[in-house]
């Protein structure tokens, strides 16, 4: 459960902001929707979106880790170069938790910012 809040904190805050907008709009006099009917359904939709996003992220991370273990190329975002990305191979790189690390390279890459290459 702690991992869920750690991973989804930004999205939880966005969902709370959107829910606050929903509360503000649904309680206005000119809106014909009852807040008692609308808000619980809206909260469930936002919560379902958060859970779906979390599960999608976990599956993506597992897919990238599995592809790395199989020796496939992994492409990661790197905004410090003009190319915009870096290709990671199993030989020199290691997967430590959720991070790709290379002792000969100055920075690490989080698995969330990577995709399986061709």
URJO-V508598 format. One record per helix or strand of 2 or more residues. SS is the DSSP state (hx for helix, st for strand). FROM is the first residue (numbers start at 1). LEN is the number of residues. If there is no record, write none. Layout:
BEGIN
ss = [SS	SS]
from = [FROM	FROM]
len = [LEN	LEN]
END
This chain:
BEGIN
ss = [hx	hx	st	st	st	st	st	hx	st]
from = [2	35	74	85	94	99	109	111	114]
len = [25	35	4	4	3	3	2	3	3]
END
